[in-house]
Amino acid sequence: MSYPKVLTIQDISCVDQCSLTVALPILSAARVETCILPSAVLSTHTAGFTVRDLTEDIPAIAAHWRREGIAFDAIYTGYLGSTEQIAYVQNIFDTLRKSGGLRIVDPAMADALSRL
């Protein structure tokens, strides 16, 4: 049996139940092959956190997947930390999403848009 393959692109918080730490087990429990592309690593989800921005890694990861012929039935975004990440994700939607695949944009993306 083949399971749908979903890519989720969002941050991962080391503490707190949010973002990738929640999306991964829920999607997996729903019998979905869940692939991740972290946009950042945060020490916690709320104020005062430390952050490791992964923007520079996104294009290389996406390029590797294209070379490997990896494509996704759906792509789901959460928190994106910059307009640069938004542009990379738009490219991922266009190049790594299967024809007719879903594009799901979480409103958390508004966090980055509010900084424009």
Secondary structure as the mmCIF struct_conf table of DSSP 4:
data_model
#
loop_
_struct_conf.conf_type_id
_struct_conf.id
_struct_conf.beg_label_comp_id
_struct_conf.beg_label_asym_id
_struct_conf.beg_label_seq_id
_struct_conf.end_label_comp_id
_struct_conf.end_label_asym_id
_struct_conf.end_label_seq_id
HELX_LH_PP_P HELX_LH_PP_P1 SER A 2 PRO A 4
STRN STRN1 LYS A 5 SER A 13
BEND BEND1 CYS A 14 GLN A 17
TURN_TY1_P TURN_TY1_P1 SER A 19 SER A 19
HELX_RH_AL_P HELX_RH_AL_P1 LEU A 20 ALA A 29
TURN_TY1_P TURN_TY1_P2 ALA A 30 ARG A 31
STRN STRN2 GLU A 33 LEU A 42
BEND BEND2 SER A 43 SER A 43
BEND BEND3 HIS A 45 THR A 46
TURN_TY1_P TURN_TY1_P3 ALA A 47 GLY A 48
STRN STRN3 VAL A 51 ASP A 53
HELX_RH_3T_P HELX_RH_3T_P1 THR A 55 ASP A 57
HELX_RH_AL_P HELX_RH_AL_P2 ILE A 58 ARG A 67
TURN_TY1_P TURN_TY1_P4 GLU A 68 GLY A 69
STRN STRN4 PHE A 72 THR A 77
BEND BEND4 SER A 82 SER A 82
HELX_RH_AL_P HELX_RH_AL_P3 THR A 83 LEU A 96
STRN STRN5 ARG A 97 VAL A 105
HELX_RH_3T_P HELX_RH_3T_P2 PRO A 107 MET A 109
HELX_RH_AL_P HELX_RH_AL_P4 ALA A 110 LEU A 113
TURN_TY1_P TURN_TY1_P5 SER A 114 ARG A 115
#
